[in-house]
């Protein structure tokens, strides 16, 4: 690394990093339980109750245990592992401390999940030091909290993301300006985010196995796989994309607000599904109102216990931030993708297609606010609950539907989808 610093001490061009906390949930558990350090730890649902693995410590991974694996399978692979359902308030607390470290270094931070964030330390834009010095300091400061991270540094989000995955845990992978192509060329196409199993299989049938081959393929041919995003994916594979990391002080560029959960036990009863949608919608509504957003499109996402999934959307007549209006629509959408006897492992709800001044026609049961968004007569209650929770915490007010699941909400998944291509 010192030789690399000597060669590229004068960094030229963008410097974008991706910090990924190593086995985050399990690492926090090992921090809080010193007797668990050096032992396989699994955070997730119960093996006896059709749970799934949320995170496995690095000591458990040599046994084949990984995230999203059925807990029963993980227990067979690693029967001596230490199990915990997780403590998500504690994880959020630790995440906030880590993100504060990044903000200390630069105002250009995009947090993409509880344990992952992009940051821009381009020399001259904000940072006055060599980017390599900065990422070393970030890694050291995170380790002082008692957990570790892996960081990728490059000239774009794609390069930074791929680099962060190259050397885990405690990895620091630098891709200096001008070396993007040689770094990306030999990598398998699956190494790039946005290429899943289906796209990978299609590309392989086309004879495209590496990112170098993808970058050399005409856009017209790639359109069959990526549609309108073909040029963007080709640019990313070639290392020539232009990435922007938004300032924390910049205007909100959120494109959707969503919430999804994986359940320790499959949902099989319609009453449970409706209650879960209401619980998730409650969180989405609160986030919408906090950001001053109202959306026209409702999305429902489902993953069935046998591995497949469905996503379905409906456009509303007018924008809203009121879960009392968009959750009933989500329930109607469920009628199209669920029937009695089907098992649901993951359920999500989202609102998007935000409009600043929607053209609204109301009905007898709805009113229009100053933005032109539609709300029900129950929205005032939702706003009151928002204020109580903001002041006294999320547990200050709860509805009966929350107690229906107990500890079965084993993993909070995505929260916000901002204007980021596929990262």
C-alpha positions as CSV (number, residue, x, y, z in Angstrom):
1,X,0.0,0.0,0.0
2,X,2.9,2.4,0.7
3,X,4.2,1.8,-2.8
4,X,0.8,2.6,-4.1
5,X,0.7,5.8,-2.2
6,X,4.1,6.8,-3.6
7,X,2.9,6.1,-7.1
8,X,-0.4,7.8,-6.8
9,X,0.2,10.3,-4.1
10,X,-1.2,13.1,-6.3
11,X,-4.6,11.8,-7.0
12,X,-6.2,13.2,-10.1
13,X,-10.0,13.3,-10.7
14,X,-12.9,12.0,-8.6
15,X,-12.3,10.0,-5.5
16,X,-15.4,8.0,-4.4
17,X,-15.3,5.5,-1.6
18,X,-17.7,2.8,-0.5
19,X,-17.6,1.8,3.1
20,X,-19.1,-1.6,4.0
21,X,-19.3,-2.7,7.7
22,X,-18.0,-6.3,8.1
23,X,-20.7,-8.8,9.1
24,X,-22.2,-5.8,10.9
25,X,-25.0,-7.3,13.0
26,X,-22.9,-10.2,14.1
27,X,-19.9,-7.9,14.8
28,X,-22.0,-5.7,17.1
29,X,-23.2,-8.8,18.9
30,X,-19.6,-9.9,19.4
31,X,-18.7,-6.4,20.6
32,X,-21.5,-6.5,23.2
33,X,-20.8,-10.1,24.2
34,X,-17.0,-10.4,24.5
35,X,-17.3,-14.1,25.2
36,X,-18.7,-14.6,21.7
37,X,-15.6,-13.2,20.0
38,X,-13.8,-15.7,17.8
39,X,-16.9,-17.9,17.7
40,X,-19.5,-18.4,15.0
41,X,-22.4,-16.1,15.6
42,X,-25.6,-16.1,13.6
43,X,-28.2,-13.3,13.7
44,X,-31.6,-14.3,12.4
45,X,-34.8,-16.2,13.0
46,X,-35.2,-19.4,14.9
47,X,-34.1,-22.6,13.1
48,X,-37.2,-24.3,14.7
49,X,-39.6,-21.7,13.3
50,X,-38.6,-21.4,9.6
51,X,-36.4,-18.4,10.2
52,X,-33.8,-17.0,7.9
53,X,-30.2,-15.9,8.5
54,X,-29.8,-12.1,8.6
55,X,-26.0,-12.0,9.2
56,X,-23.4,-14.6,10.0
57,X,-20.0,-13.8,11.6
58,X,-16.9,-14.6,9.6
59,X,-16.3,-17.5,11.9
60,X,-19.5,-19.1,10.7
61,X,-18.9,-18.5,7.0
62,X,-16.3,-21.2,6.4
63,X,-19.1,-23.7,7.3
64,X,-21.2,-22.3,4.3
65,X,-23.5,-20.1,6.3
66,X,-24.6,-16.9,4.6
67,X,-27.3,-14.2,4.7
68,X,-30.8,-15.1,3.6
69,X,-30.1,-18.8,4.1
70,X,-32.9,-20.8,5.9
71,X,-32.0,-21.0,9.6
72,X,-32.6,-24.7,9.7
73,X,-30.0,-25.2,6.9
74,X,-27.5,-22.9,8.7
75,X,-28.0,-24.9,11.9
76,X,-27.2,-28.2,10.1
77,X,-24.1,-26.6,8.6
78,X,-22.9,-25.0,11.8
79,X,-24.6,-26.7,14.8
80,X,-22.4,-25.1,17.4
81,X,-23.1,-21.6,16.3
82,X,-24.4,-19.0,18.8
83,X,-27.8,-17.7,17.7
84,X,-29.5,-14.4,18.4
85,X,-32.6,-12.7,17.0
86,X,-30.8,-9.4,16.9
87,X,-31.1,-6.0,18.6
88,X,-31.9,-3.5,15.8
89,X,-32.0,-0.4,18.0
90,X,-28.4,-1.2,18.9
91,X,-27.4,-1.7,15.3
92,X,-29.0,1.6,14.3
93,X,-27.1,3.3,17.2
94,X,-23.8,1.9,16.0
95,X,-24.6,2.8,12.4
96,X,-25.2,6.4,13.3
97,X,-21.8,6.6,15.0
98,X,-20.1,5.2,11.9
99,X,-21.9,7.6,9.6
100,X,-20.9,10.5,11.8
101,X,-17.3,9.5,11.1
102,X,-17.9,9.8,7.4
103,X,-19.6,13.2,7.8
104,X,-16.6,14.4,9.8
105,X,-14.5,13.8,6.7
106,X,-16.8,15.1,3.9
107,X,-20.3,16.5,3.6
108,X,-20.8,14.3,0.5
109,X,-22.2,11.1,1.9
110,X,-24.9,8.7,0.5
111,X,-26.0,6.2,3.1
112,X,-27.5,3.3,1.1
113,X,-28.2,0.9,4.0
114,X,-27.6,0.6,7.7
115,X,-24.1,-0.8,7.1
116,X,-23.0,0.8,3.8
117,X,-22.4,4.3,2.4
118,X,-20.7,6.0,-0.5
119,X,-18.6,9.1,0.2
120,X,-16.8,11.6,-2.0
121,X,-13.3,12.8,-1.0
122,X,-12.3,14.2,-4.3
123,X,-9.2,16.4,-3.7
124,X,-10.1,20.1,-4.0
125,X,-13.8,19.6,-3.9
126,X,-13.9,19.3,-0.2
127,X,-11.0,17.2,1.0
128,X,-7.6,18.7,1.3
129,X,-5.7,15.5,1.9
130,X,-4.7,12.5,-0.3
131,X,-7.8,10.2,-0.5
132,X,-5.7,7.2,0.5
133,X,-4.8,9.0,3.8
134,X,-8.5,9.7,4.4
135,X,-9.8,6.1,3.8
136,X,-7.0,4.8,6.1
137,X,-8.2,7.2,8.8
138,X,-11.9,6.2,8.3
139,X,-11.0,2.5,8.7
140,X,-9.0,3.2,11.8
141,X,-11.7,5.3,13.4
142,X,-14.4,2.7,12.7
143,X,-12.1,0.0,14.3
144,X,-11.9,2.2,17.4
145,X,-15.6,1.7,17.8
146,X,-15.0,-2.0,18.2
147,X,-16.2,-3.1,14.7
148,X,-14.4,-3.2,11.3
149,X,-15.2,-2.1,7.8
150,X,-14.0,-2.8,4.3
151,X,-13.5,0.2,1.9
152,X,-13.2,0.4,-1.9
153,X,-11.8,3.6,-3.4
154,X,-12.0,4.6,-7.1
155,X,-13.3,7.2,-9.5
156,X,-16.9,6.0,-9.6
157,X,-19.5,4.3,-7.5
158,X,-19.3,1.1,-9.5
159,X,-15.6,0.8,-9.1
160,X,-15.8,1.7,-5.4
161,X,-18.5,-0.9,-4.7
162,X,-16.7,-3.7,-6.5
163,X,-13.5,-2.8,-4.8
164,X,-15.1,-2.9,-1.4
165,X,-16.0,-6.6,-1.9
166,X,-12.5,-7.7,-3.1
167,X,-10.8,-8.1,0.3
168,X,-13.0,-8.8,3.3
169,X,-12.9,-8.3,6.3
170,X,-10.8,-5.3,7.1
171,X,-10.1,-4.7,3.4
172,X,-8.9,-1.6,1.8
173,X,-8.8,-1.8,-2.0
174,X,-7.6,1.2,-4.0
175,X,-8.3,1.5,-7.8
176,X,-6.2,4.6,-8.8
177,X,-7.3,6.9,-11.6
178,X,-6.5,5.4,-15.0
179,X,-6.6,1.8,-13.8
180,X,-10.3,1.2,-13.9
181,X,-10.4,-0.7,-17.1
182,X,-7.6,-3.2,-16.1
183,X,-9.3,-3.7,-12.7
184,X,-12.8,-4.4,-14.2
185,X,-12.0,-6.3,-17.4
186,X,-11.3,-9.8,-15.9
187,X,-14.1,-9.7,-13.4
188,X,-17.2,-11.9,-13.9
189,X,-20.3,-9.9,-14.9
190,X,-22.0,-10.8,-11.6
191,X,-19.4,-8.7,-9.7
192,X,-21.3,-5.6,-10.8
193,X,-24.4,-4.6,-8.9
194,X,-27.5,-4.6,-11.0
195,X,-26.7,-7.9,-12.7
196,X,-28.6,-10.7,-11.0
197,X,-28.8,-14.4,-11.7
198,X,-31.3,-14.1,-14.7
199,X,-29.2,-11.3,-16.4
200,X,-26.0,-13.3,-15.8
201,X,-27.5,-16.4,-17.4
202,X,-28.7,-14.4,-20.4
203,X,-25.3,-12.8,-20.8
204,X,-23.5,-16.1,-20.6
205,X,-25.7,-17.5,-23.4
206,X,-24.6,-14.5,-25.5
207,X,-21.0,-15.4,-24.7
208,X,-20.5,-12.5,-22.3
209,X,-18.8,-13.7,-19.2
210,X,-16.6,-10.8,-18.0
211,X,-17.1,-7.1,-17.5
212,X,-14.5,-6.5,-20.2
213,X,-16.6,-8.5,-22.7
214,X,-19.7,-6.6,-21.5
215,X,-17.9,-3.3,-22.1
216,X,-17.0,-4.3,-25.6
217,X,-20.5,-5.4,-26.6
218,X,-22.6,-3.0,-28.8
219,X,-25.3,-1.2,-26.9
220,X,-27.9,-2.5,-29.4
221,X,-27.1,-6.0,-28.5
222,X,-27.2,-5.3,-24.7
223,X,-30.6,-3.7,-25.0
224,X,-32.2,-7.2,-25.2
225,X,-30.9,-7.7,-21.6
226,X,-30.9,-4.2,-20.0
227,X,-33.5,-2.3,-22.1
228,X,-33.1,1.5,-21.8
229,X,-30.3,1.0,-19.3
230,X,-28.0,-0.8,-21.8
231,X,-25.7,2.2,-22.3
232,X,-25.5,2.9,-18.6
233,X,-24.5,-0.7,-17.8
234,X,-21.9,-0.7,-20.6
235,X,-20.4,2.5,-19.3
236,X,-20.3,1.1,-15.8
237,X,-18.6,-2.1,-17.0
238,X,-16.0,0.0,-18.9
239,X,-15.3,2.2,-15.9
240,X,-16.3,5.4,-17.5
241,X,-19.5,6.2,-15.7
242,X,-20.0,9.5,-14.0
243,X,-21.1,9.2,-10.4
244,X,-22.4,11.8,-8.1
245,X,-22.4,11.6,-4.3
246,X,-25.0,14.0,-2.9
247,X,-24.2,16.5,-0.2
248,X,-26.0,15.9,3.0
249,X,-27.1,19.5,2.7
250,X,-28.4,19.1,-0.8
251,X,-32.1,19.1,-1.7
252,X,-33.8,15.7,-1.2
253,X,-33.5,13.6,-4.3
254,X,-35.5,10.7,-3.0
255,X,-37.2,8.7,-5.8
256,X,-39.1,6.3,-3.6
257,X,-39.8,5.5,0.0
258,X,-40.3,1.9,0.9
259,X,-40.1,-0.6,3.7
260,X,-39.9,-4.4,3.6
261,X,-39.5,-7.2,6.1
262,X,-38.4,-10.8,6.2
263,X,-40.4,-13.0,8.5
264,X,-39.1,-15.7,10.8
265,X,-42.3,-17.6,10.1
266,X,-44.0,-17.5,6.7
267,X,-47.3,-15.5,6.4
268,X,-50.0,-17.9,5.3
269,X,-53.2,-16.2,6.6
270,X,-54.7,-13.2,5.0
271,X,-55.3,-11.4,8.3
272,X,-51.6,-11.6,9.0
273,X,-50.7,-10.3,5.6
274,X,-53.1,-7.3,5.9
275,X,-51.7,-6.5,9.4
276,X,-48.1,-6.7,8.0
277,X,-49.0,-4.3,5.2
278,X,-50.5,-1.9,7.6
279,X,-47.4,-2.1,9.8
280,X,-45.1,-1.5,6.9
281,X,-47.3,1.2,5.5
282,X,-47.3,3.0,8.8
283,X,-43.5,3.4,8.6
284,X,-43.6,4.5,4.9
285,X,-46.3,7.1,5.7
286,X,-44.2,8.5,8.5
287,X,-41.1,8.8,6.3
288,X,-43.1,10.4,3.5
289,X,-44.5,13.1,5.9
290,X,-41.1,13.7,7.5
291,X,-39.6,14.4,4.0
292,X,-42.6,16.4,2.8
293,X,-43.3,13.9,0.0
294,X,-46.5,12.6,-1.5
295,X,-46.5,9.9,-4.2
296,X,-48.8,8.6,-6.9
297,X,-47.6,5.0,-7.3
298,X,-48.0,2.2,-4.8
299,X,-45.7,-0.8,-5.1
300,X,-46.0,-4.2,-3.3
301,X,-43.2,-6.7,-3.2
302,X,-43.5,-10.3,-2.2
303,X,-41.1,-13.2,-1.9
304,X,-42.6,-16.6,-1.5
305,X,-41.0,-19.3,0.7
306,X,-40.1,-21.4,-2.3
307,X,-37.7,-18.7,-3.6
308,X,-39.6,-16.9,-6.3
309,X,-41.2,-13.4,-5.9
310,X,-43.5,-10.8,-7.5
311,X,-43.6,-7.0,-7.6
312,X,-46.8,-5.2,-8.6
313,X,-47.7,-1.5,-8.9
314,X,-50.7,0.7,-9.2
315,X,-50.8,4.4,-10.1
316,X,-53.2,6.4,-7.9
317,X,-55.5,9.1,-9.2
318,X,-53.7,11.6,-7.0
319,X,-50.6,11.8,-4.8
320,X,-50.7,11.0,-1.1
321,X,-48.5,10.5,2.0
322,X,-51.4,8.9,4.0
323,X,-51.1,5.2,4.7
324,X,-54.9,5.2,5.4
325,X,-55.2,5.7,1.6
326,X,-52.3,3.8,0.1
327,X,-52.4,0.7,2.3
328,X,-55.9,-0.3,1.1
329,X,-54.6,-0.1,-2.4
330,X,-51.7,-2.4,-1.4
331,X,-54.2,-4.9,0.0
332,X,-56.1,-4.8,-3.3
333,X,-52.8,-5.5,-5.2
334,X,-52.2,-8.5,-2.9
335,X,-55.4,-10.1,-4.4
336,X,-53.5,-10.3,-7.7
337,X,-50.4,-12.0,-6.5
338,X,-51.5,-14.1,-3.5
339,X,-54.1,-16.7,-3.0
340,X,-55.0,-19.0,-0.1
341,X,-52.3,-21.6,0.6
342,X,-49.4,-19.5,-0.6
343,X,-46.5,-18.8,1.9
344,X,-44.9,-15.4,2.1
345,X,-41.4,-15.0,3.5
346,X,-40.8,-11.3,2.6
347,X,-43.3,-8.5,2.2
348,X,-42.7,-4.9,1.2
349,X,-44.6,-1.7,0.4
350,X,-43.4,1.4,-1.3
351,X,-44.6,4.8,-2.6
352,X,-43.0,6.6,-5.5
353,X,-43.7,9.0,-8.4
354,X,-43.6,12.2,-6.3
355,X,-45.4,15.2,-7.7
356,X,-44.8,18.8,-6.5
357,X,-48.2,20.1,-7.6
358,X,-50.5,17.3,-8.6
359,X,-53.8,17.9,-10.3
360,X,-56.3,16.7,-7.8
361,X,-60.0,16.0,-7.8
362,X,-61.2,14.9,-4.3
363,X,-64.1,12.9,-3.1
364,X,-66.3,13.2,0.0
365,X,-63.9,11.4,2.3
366,X,-60.6,13.1,1.2
367,X,-59.2,16.6,1.6
368,X,-56.3,18.4,-0.1
369,X,-53.4,19.9,1.7
370,X,-51.3,22.9,0.6
371,X,-49.2,20.7,-1.8
372,X,-52.3,19.4,-3.5
373,X,-51.8,16.0,-1.9
374,X,-54.8,13.9,-0.9
375,X,-55.4,12.8,2.7
376,X,-58.1,10.9,4.6
377,X,-59.8,12.1,7.7
378,X,-57.5,9.8,9.7
379,X,-54.3,11.5,8.6
380,X,-54.4,13.9,11.6
381,X,-54.1,10.8,13.9
382,X,-51.1,9.6,11.9
383,X,-49.5,13.0,12.2
384,X,-50.1,13.0,16.0
385,X,-48.5,9.5,16.3
386,X,-45.5,10.7,14.3
387,X,-44.9,13.6,16.8
388,X,-45.2,11.3,19.8
389,X,-42.7,8.8,18.3
390,X,-40.4,11.6,17.2
391,X,-40.2,12.9,20.8
392,X,-40.4,9.7,22.8
393,X,-39.2,6.9,20.5
394,X,-40.9,4.4,18.2
395,X,-42.1,2.2,21.0
396,X,-44.0,5.1,22.7
397,X,-47.1,4.3,20.6
398,X,-48.0,1.0,19.0
399,X,-51.1,-0.6,17.5
400,X,-52.4,-4.1,18.1
401,X,-51.1,-5.3,14.7
402,X,-47.5,-4.8,15.9
403,X,-47.9,-7.4,18.7
404,X,-49.3,-9.9,16.2
405,X,-45.8,-10.7,14.9
406,X,-43.7,-10.4,18.1
407,X,-40.1,-11.4,17.2
408,X,-41.1,-12.7,13.8
409,X,-40.0,-9.5,12.0
410,X,-36.4,-10.7,11.9
411,X,-34.8,-8.4,9.5
412,X,-35.4,-4.8,8.4
413,X,-34.5,-4.6,4.8
414,X,-34.4,-1.5,2.4
415,X,-35.7,1.8,3.6
416,X,-35.0,4.4,1.0
417,X,-34.3,4.2,-2.7
418,X,-32.6,7.4,-3.8
419,X,-31.6,8.6,-7.2
420,X,-28.8,6.1,-7.7
421,X,-28.5,4.1,-10.9
422,X,-28.4,0.5,-9.5
423,X,-26.0,0.8,-6.5
